[in-house]
Amino acid sequence: MSPIRYRIELLDLNAHLYAVRTQIAEPDRAGQVFTLPTWIRGSYLIRDFAKHIVRLRAECRGQPLACTRLDTRSLRCAPCGGPLELYGEVYAFDPSVRKTYLDAERGFFNPGSLCYRAVGADGAGCELELPVPTAPACTGWRVYTAADPARCDVRGWGSYRFADYAALLDHPFALGAQRRIDFAVDGIPHALVLAGDGAADETRLATDLQAICSAQRALFDHRPQHRRYVFLCQLTASGHGGLEHRNSAALVAARDAMPRPGEPATRNGYRGFLGLVSHEYFHQWNVKRITPRAFAESDLGRPAYSRDLWAYEGVTSYYGDLFLLRSGRIDAPVYLDLLAQTATRLQRSPGHAIQTLADASFEAWIKYYQPDEDSPNSTVSYYVKGALVALLLDLRLRRAGRGDLDTVMRALWARYGGPEKPAPEGALEAAAAECSGLDLSEFFDSTLRSTAPLPLAEALSGFGVAAELRPARGEDDPGGRHAGAPAAADLGLRLRPRQTVIAHLTRGGPAEVAGLAAGDQILAIDGERIGADNWLRRVQVLKHGEPVQVTLFRDNRLRSQTLVPRQPPADTWTFTLATVDGETAQRRIDWLGV
């Protein structure tokens, strides 16, 4: 079967338009059907990529061909003898890692946002052509991708080949005049590509990323042996996020998160960037190759439900931070701070007592990616709680002397890491029990299928880590070691960044009891004007139990409510190394290295 050929042109930089031509030499004689994905693997929300198609037509041998829409993502072309060409123009102005973007400074696309699948031709290879752009603004632009070139010039413009449509979807492309930082891991070329302004210590970036990637590959016996791996990173004012692919990752990071030349310390922002890199890199095993069966069998048209999403995202979150420690990028006290911050995020989300971790995984399609003002009160993050359950499982196995989570991950890799071997539901649960010989049913029922509190303090004490649950020391206290005195009072609300508009309220907290609501704009407390500049200072002098008058706007109408601040809850964790010896000391050495 002849390959399906795609040609993607940069049609109009200022209008943010790509032109996409899909050519199939031997179309279905009954009428070729084309479909576009509605979601992208690694991000569990129906995104309806077809909504960005602004013009669509088909032709055969230069003659127009009628197209009939079957649904919002599918169409059927009238029968023809071929070759058939489908032409589309796509609006591309989504700066995230999930869709497409194009302007006079850069381009980025996931092929699933642009390239229709030819139904019935799944066994055919695919070829994607990127012709050299003619716009003056594109002078000096290059192509950055992990895809295999077929016929390309030195800047990457030309043709790329793929085994099939699924492989095409798994290779994002970045276009522009971007900085490329090269390093090698196990002899495999790796690169970090940075788009956007911002000074960065490129030598340090290469050193740190090489150490993290090398440590992770060692866990999986230095496999797989792919040709290359590329991090495609867009620098923005305040972004943070990523999306995994088999041989690459698309990232968004804040400019000031980059390490500055000559800066010796590891700031929180840069530590967060390294954690993002570590997380997405680990996904090349846990998700991209150890793949849930529901995702592997999906045609990307409808949600692919799984109650195991915690095992893929939560476990990866646990390892994302742990490999910062194992690679020597942070020390054990800082790692425990990161763990404490994760535990604090869970503690401050009342929804952890409402939604189970298994249900959070299953309902990600309608809840996690579509949060509202009540989400903290009614849902739990499968990233956050999943990471803590992974921690508890790791400690449980280590404490029993029955291996560790590394052993379980290697077993999953051996069993499901090859092609055509997707993992069934409950794969991690089964592998943990099999590897350890332990009956873990009660553990998993409690942590995954109930809302019982996680026994963090008890588990950590067996490894010489003291756990303290305390009130926050100000609104900027994320957990872990933090200076400052505890706040005197709590209002039970959170504001939108740099505003005095209420983002959400804690269920049963003082603000909710007083009748305040999300979206209210707070103007004054006891007659004193409130702004983003003095909010923290004003709240810090309030006392629990002493009523205050809150003046606010709701729907452009002035209101006044009486609010009684409460004593700050103990919702903030600190984990610190304790003095230990004997077996406890050895267990801690095996886990944390200290």
C-alpha positions in Angstrom: 0.0 0.0 0.0 1.3 3.4 -0.9 2.1 5.7 2.0 -0.4 8.5 3.0 1.3 11.8 2.2 0.8 15.0 4.2 2.1 18.4 3.1 2.0 21.1 5.7 2.7 24.7 4.6 3.0 27.9 6.7 0.1 29.6 4.9 -0.2 32.9 6.8 1.9 33.8 9.8 -0.2 36.8 10.9 -3.5 35.0 10.5 -2.0 31.9 12.2 -3.0 29.6 9.4 -1.4 26.3 8.3 -2.4 24.7 4.9 -2.6 20.9 5.0 -2.8 18.6 2.0 -3.5 14.9 2.6 -2.9 12.6 -0.4 -4.0 9.0 -0.7 -3.1 7.2 -3.9 -5.7 4.4 -3.5 -8.8 5.7 -1.8 -11.7 3.5 -0.8 -13.8 3.0 -3.9 -17.0 3.2 -1.9 -15.9 6.7 -0.7 -12.9 7.5 1.4 -13.6 8.4 5.0 -11.3 10.7 7.0 -11.3 11.3 10.7 -9.5 13.7 13.0 -8.7 12.9 16.6 -10.7 14.6 19.4 -8.0 14.2 22.1 -4.3 13.6 22.3 -2.7 10.9 24.3 -1.3 12.2 27.6 -4.0 14.8 28.0 -7.3 13.4 29.0 -9.9 15.8 27.7 -12.0 15.9 24.5 -10.5 18.9 22.7 -12.2 18.6 19.3 -9.3 19.6 17.1 -11.7 19.8 14.1 -13.1 23.0 15.4 -10.0 24.8 14.2 -10.5 23.7 10.5 -11.6 26.9 8.7 -11.6 25.7 5.1 -11.9 22.1 3.7 -12.2 20.7 0.2 -11.3 17.6 -1.8 -10.3 16.8 -5.4 -9.3 13.9 -7.6 -7.1 14.5 -10.7 -7.8 18.2 -10.5 -11.6 17.9 -10.3 -13.6 18.9 -7.2 -14.9 16.1 -5.2 -18.0 16.2 -3.0 -17.5 15.8 0.8 -20.2 14.8 3.3 -19.7 15.4 7.0 -20.5 12.3 9.1 -20.0 14.0 12.4 -17.9 16.9 13.8 -14.6 15.0 13.2 -15.4 12.8 10.3 -16.2 13.2 6.6 -16.7 11.0 3.5 -15.5 11.9 0.1 -17.4 10.9 -3.0 -16.1 7.7 -4.7 -13.2 8.2 -7.1 -10.4 6.2 -8.7 -7.7 8.2 -7.1 -5.4 9.8 -6.3 -7.4 11.8 -3.8 -6.3 15.1 -2.2 -7.9 16.6 0.9 -7.0 20.2 1.4 -7.6 22.1 4.7 -6.7 25.3 6.4 -6.2 25.2 10.1 -6.2 28.1 12.6 -3.3 27.7 14.9 -3.1 30.0 18.0 -3.0 27.7 21.0 0.2 28.3 23.0 -0.1 25.0 24.9 1.7 21.8 24.2 -1.5 20.0 23.0 -2.5 21.7 19.7 -0.9 24.0 17.2 0.6 27.5 17.1 1.9 29.8 14.3 3.0 33.4 14.2 5.9 35.4 12.9 8.2 34.2 15.7 7.7 30.5 15.8 5.5 27.5 14.9 4.5 24.4 16.7 2.2 21.5 16.0 1.1 18.1 17.0 0.2 16.2 13.8 -3.1 15.0 15.3 -4.3 18.6 15.2 -3.7 18.9 11.5 -3.6 15.5 9.8 -6.7 13.5 9.0 -6.6 9.7 9.3 -7.6 7.8 6.2 -9.9 5.2 7.5 -9.1 1.7 6.2 -5.5 2.6 5.5 -4.1 2.0 9.0 -1.4 -0.4 7.7 0.0 2.2 5.4 3.1 4.2 6.2 2.9 8.0 6.4 5.1 10.7 5.0 5.0 14.4 6.1 6.5 17.1 4.0 7.4 20.5 5.3 8.4 22.8 2.4 10.8 25.6 3.0 8.7 28.7 4.0 8.8 31.7 1.7 7.8 34.4 4.2 10.7 36.8 5.0 10.1 36.4 8.7 11.0 32.7 8.4 14.5 33.4 7.2 16.8 31.3 9.3 14.0 29.1 10.7 14.7 25.4 11.3 12.7 22.3 12.0 13.1 20.6 15.4 11.6 17.1 16.0 12.5 13.5 16.9 11.0 12.2 13.7 13.1 10.3 11.2 14.0 12.4 8.2 13.5 11.0 4.7 14.7 13.8 2.5 15.6 17.0 4.4 18.0 19.9 4.0 20.4 20.9 6.7 17.8 23.0 8.5 15.3 20.1 8.6 12.9 21.3 5.9 11.7 18.4 3.7 10.1 15.0 4.3 9.8 12.8 7.3 8.6 9.1 7.4 6.5 7.2 9.9 5.6 3.6 10.2 1.9 4.4 10.4 -0.6 7.1 11.5 -0.1 6.3 15.2 3.6 7.0 14.9 2.9 10.3 13.0 0.7 11.5 15.9 3.5 10.8 18.4 6.0 13.3 16.9 5.5 17.0 17.6 7.3 19.6 15.5 8.7 23.0 16.5 9.6 25.6 13.9 11.7 28.8 14.2 15.1 30.2 15.0 15.5 28.5 18.4 18.4 27.6 20.7 19.4 24.0 20.7 21.4 22.5 23.6 22.9 19.1 22.8 24.0 16.3 25.2 24.2 12.5 25.0 22.9 9.8 27.3 24.0 6.2 26.8 25.5 7.4 23.5 22.0 8.5 22.3 21.8 12.1 21.1 19.5 14.3 23.2 18.6 17.9 22.8 16.8 20.7 24.6 15.3 23.2 22.2 14.4 26.6 23.7 11.9 28.9 21.9 11.5 32.4 23.3 13.6 35.0 24.9 15.4 34.6 28.2 19.0 34.2 29.4 19.9 30.6 30.4 23.1 28.8 31.5 23.2 26.3 28.7 26.1 24.4 30.1 24.3 23.8 33.4 21.1 22.8 31.6 23.0 20.2 29.6 24.7 18.9 32.7 21.6 18.7 34.8 19.4 17.1 32.1 22.0 14.6 31.2 22.3 13.5 34.9 18.5 13.1 35.3 18.0 11.2 32.0 21.0 9.0 32.7 19.7 8.0 36.2 16.3 7.1 34.7 17.7 5.0 31.9 19.7 3.1 34.5 16.4 2.0 36.2 15.3 0.4 33.0 18.6 -1.2 32.1 19.5 1.6 29.7 16.7 0.8 27.3 15.1 1.6 24.8 17.8 2.3 22.3 16.1 4.9 20.2 17.9 7.1 17.6 17.4 10.5 19.4 15.4 12.2 22.1 14.3 15.9 22.0 12.7 18.3 24.6 10.8 21.0 22.7 10.4 23.9 25.2 8.6 27.2 24.8 9.6 29.9 27.3 6.7 32.2 28.4 6.1 34.7 31.1 4.6 32.2 33.6 3.9 28.9 31.9 4.5 25.4 33.3 3.4 22.1 31.7 4.4 19.3 29.4 3.2 16.5 27.2 5.0 13.2 26.7 5.8 11.4 23.4 7.7 8.2 22.6 11.0 10.0 21.7 10.3 13.6 22.7 8.5 15.9 25.1 6.8 19.2 24.5 7.3 21.6 27.4 6.2 25.1 28.4 8.2 26.9 31.1 8.6 30.3 32.6 11.5 32.4 31.4 12.7 33.1 34.9 12.7 29.4 35.7 15.9 29.0 33.6 19.2 28.9 35.4 21.0 32.2 35.0 24.6 32.2 33.8 26.9 32.2 36.8 24.2 31.4 39.3 25.3 28.6 41.7 22.0 28.1 43.6 19.1 26.1 42.4 16.1 28.4 42.7 12.6 27.0 43.2 11.6 27.9 39.7 14.5 26.0 38.1 13.9 23.1 40.5 10.4 23.0 39.2 11.6 23.0 35.6 14.0 20.1 36.3 11.0 18.3 38.0 9.0 18.9 34.8 11.7 17.5 32.6 12.1 14.5 34.9 8.4 13.8 34.9 8.0 13.9 31.1 11.1 11.9 30.5 9.9 9.1 32.8 6.7 8.9 30.7 8.6 7.4 27.8 8.4 4.2 29.9 5.4 4.7 32.1 2.6 5.6 29.6 4.3 5.6 26.2 5.6 2.0 26.4 3.9 0.7 29.5 0.5 1.7 28.1 -3.0 1.3 29.5 -5.0 -1.0 27.3 -7.9 1.5 27.2 -5.6 4.1 25.7 -3.8 1.8 23.3 -7.1 0.5 21.8 -8.7 4.0 21.5 -9.3 5.5 18.1 -9.0 9.0 19.8 -12.6 9.7 19.0 -14.2 9.2 22.5 -12.9 9.1 26.0 -10.8 6.1 27.0 -11.7 5.4 30.6 -9.3 3.9 33.1 -9.3 3.8 36.9 -5.5 3.3 36.7 -4.6 6.8 35.6 -3.1 7.4 39.1 -0.6 4.5 38.3 0.6 6.4 35.2 0.5 10.0 36.3 0.8 9.7 40.1 3.6 7.1 40.0 5.4 9.3 37.4 5.0 12.3 39.6 6.6 10.4 42.5 9.6 9.4 40.4 9.8 12.9 38.8 11.0 14.4 42.1 12.8 11.2 43.3 15.1 11.3 40.3 16.1 14.9 41.1 17.5 13.3 44.3 19.0 10.2 42.7 20.7 12.3 40.0 22.3 14.6 42.6 20.4 17.7 41.6 18.9 18.2 45.1 19.8 16.8 48.5 17.5 14.7 50.8 16.2 17.6 52.9 15.1 19.5 49.8 13.5 16.3 48.4 11.6 15.9 51.7 10.4 19.5 51.2 9.0 18.6 47.8 7.3 15.5 49.3 5.8 17.7 52.1 4.5 20.2 49.5 2.8 17.4 47.6 1.2 16.2 50.9 0.2 19.7 51.7 -1.6 20.1 48.4 -3.6 17.0 49.2 -4.3 18.1 52.8 -5.6 21.5 51.6 -8.0 19.9 49.1 -11.2 18.9 51.0 -12.2 16.8 48.0 -9.8 14.1 49.1 -12.5 13.1 51.6 -15.1 13.0 48.9 -13.6 11.4 45.7 -11.5 8.2 45.7 -8.3 8.0 43.7 -9.8 5.4 41.4 -12.8 7.6 40.7 -10.5 10.6 40.1 -8.7 8.6 37.4 -11.9 7.5 35.8 -13.5 10.9 35.9 -10.5 12.9 34.6 -12.3 13.5 31.3 -15.0 15.7 33.0 -13.4 16.9 36.2 -9.6 17.2 36.3 -9.2 19.1 33.1 -12.4 21.1 33.5 -12.1 22.5 37.1 -14.5 25.0 38.5 -14.7 27.0 41.7 -15.9 24.0 43.7 -13.3 21.5 42.4 -11.0 21.7 45.5 -14.0 20.8 47.7 -15.2 17.8 45.6 -12.3 16.3 43.7 -8.8 14.9 44.3 -5.8 15.1 42.0 -4.7 11.7 40.7 -1.3 13.4 40.2 -1.0 14.5 43.9 -2.6 11.6 45.7 -1.3 9.2 43.2 2.3 10.3 44.0 1.7 9.9 47.7 0.2 6.4 47.2 3.3 5.5 45.1 5.4 6.7 48.0 3.5 4.6 50.5 3.7 1.5 48.3 7.5 2.0 47.9 7.9 2.3 51.7 5.6 -0.6 52.3 7.6 -2.9 50.1 10.9 -1.7 51.5 9.8 -2.0 55.1 8.7 -5.6 54.5 12.0 -6.4 52.9 10.1 -7.4 49.7 11.7 -5.3 47.1 10.6 -1.8 46.2 8.7 0.2 43.6 11.7 0.1 41.3 11.3 -3.7 41.2 7.6 -3.4 40.3 8.3 -0.9 37.5 11.0 -3.1 36.0 8.6 -6.0 36.1 5.9 -3.9 34.3 8.6 -2.9 31.8 9.6 -6.5 31.1 6.0 -7.6 30.7 4.3 -4.7 28.9 7.2 -2.5 27.5 7.2 -4.1 24.1 5.0 -3.4 21.1 1.4 -4.8 21.0 1.5 -5.5 24.8 -0.8 -2.9 26.5 -1.3 -3.2 30.2 -4.7 -4.3 31.5 -6.5 -2.6 34.4 -4.9 -3.2 37.7 -1.5 -4.1 36.2 0.5 -2.3 38.8 -1.5 -3.8 41.7 -1.0 -7.3 40.3 2.7 -6.7 39.7 3.3 -5.3 43.2 1.7 -8.3 44.8 3.5 -10.8 42.5 6.9 -9.2 43.0 6.6 -8.9 46.8 4.6 -12.0 47.6 2.5 -9.8 49.9 -1.3 -9.6 50.1 -1.7 -5.9 49.2 -5.5 -6.0 48.7 -6.2 -4.1 51.9 -3.5 -1.5 51.1 -5.0 -0.8 47.6 -8.6 -0.9 48.7 -7.8 1.7 51.3 -5.6 4.0 49.2 -7.4 3.7 45.8 -11.0 2.8 46.5 -11.8 4.6 49.7 -11.3 8.2 51.1 -9.4 7.0 54.2 -6.6 9.3 55.2 -3.2 8.3 54.0 -0.9 7.1 56.8 2.0 9.3 55.8 3.5 10.1 59.3 3.4 6.4 60.3 5.1 5.2 57.1 7.8 7.9 57.1 8.7 7.2 60.7 9.9 3.8 59.8 12.5 5.5 57.6 13.8 8.1 60.1 11.6 10.9 58.7 9.7 13.0 61.2 6.3 14.3 59.9 4.6 17.4 61.4 1.2 18.7 60.4 1.0 22.4 61.3 -0.8 25.6 60.4 0.5 27.5 57.4 3.0 30.3 58.1 1.3 32.8 55.8 -0.5 32.4 52.5 2.8 31.8 50.6 3.7 28.7 52.7 3.5 25.7 50.3 4.6 23.1 52.9 8.0 21.9 53.9 10.5 23.9 55.9 9.3 27.5 55.8 10.2 30.6 57.8 7.7 32.9 59.5 5.1 32.9 62.2 1.7 31.1 61.8 -1.2 33.3 60.6 -3.5 34.5 63.3 -6.7 33.7 61.4 -8.1 31.9 58.4 -10.9 33.1 56.1 -11.5 29.9 54.2 -11.0 31.4 50.7 -8.4 31.9 48.0 -8.2 34.8 45.6 -7.3 34.9 41.9 -3.7 35.8 41.3 -3.0 39.5 41.7 -6.7 40.3 42.2 -9.2 40.5 45.1 -11.7 38.3 43.3 -12.5 35.1 45.1 -11.4 32.0 43.2 -12.9 29.4 45.5 -14.0 28.9 49.1 -13.3 26.0 51.5 -16.4 24.0 52.2 -17.8 25.0 55.6 -15.2 27.7 56.0 -15.8 31.2 57.4 -16.3 32.8 54.0 -18.9 30.2 52.9 -20.7 30.5 56.2 -20.8 34.3 55.8 -22.5 34.0 52.4 -19.5 35.0 50.2 -19.2 33.3 46.9 -16.7 32.6 44.1 -16.5 35.6 41.8 -17.1 38.2 44.5 -14.7 41.1 44.4 -13.7 42.1 47.9 -13.4 45.9 48.2 -12.9 46.5 51.9 -12.6 44.9 55.4 -14.0 46.9 58.2 -14.1 49.9 55.9 -10.5 49.8 54.9 -9.9 49.5 51.2 -8.5 46.1 50.0 -6.3 45.7 47.0 -3.9 43.1 45.8 -1.1 45.2 47.2 -2.3 45.1 50.8 -4.5 41.9 51.0 -1.9 39.8 52.8 -0.9 42.6 55.2 -4.6 43.2 56.1 -5.5 39.6 56.6 -2.5 38.9 58.8 -3.8 41.3 61.5 -7.2 39.7 61.8 -7.9 37.6 64.8 -9.9 34.3 64.9 -13.3 34.7 66.5 -13.5 38.5 66.0 -16.2 39.4 63.4 -15.2 41.7 60.5 -17.4 43.5 57.9 -16.5 42.5 54.3 -17.7 44.9 51.6 -17.8 43.5 48.1 -19.2 43.7 44.6 -21.3 40.8 43.3 -22.8 41.2 39.8 -21.9 44.9 40.0 -24.0 45.4 43.1 -22.5 46.5 46.4 -23.0 44.1 49.4 -21.7 43.8 52.9 -21.4 40.5 54.8 -20.2 39.7 58.4 -17.4 37.2 58.5 -15.9 35.5 61.5 -12.3 34.3 60.9 -11.4 31.0 62.4 -8.2 29.6 63.9 -5.9 28.5 61.0 -6.2 24.7 60.5 -3.3 22.4 60.7 -3.1 21.7 56.9 0.6 22.0 56.2 3.2 19.2 56.3 6.9 19.4 57.2 9.1 16.3 56.7 12.5 16.3 58.3 15.4 13.9 58.9 15.4 12.5 62.4 18.3 11.0 64.3 18.2 7.2 63.8 20.4 4.1 63.9 20.2 0.4 63.2 17.7 -1.0 60.7 15.9 2.3 60.4 19.1 4.1 59.4 19.8 1.4 56.8 16.3 1.6 55.3 16.7 5.4 55.0 20.1 5.0 53.3 18.6 2.6 50.8 15.7 5.0 50.1 17.2 8.5 50.4 20.9 7.8 50.3 21.5 9.4 53.8 
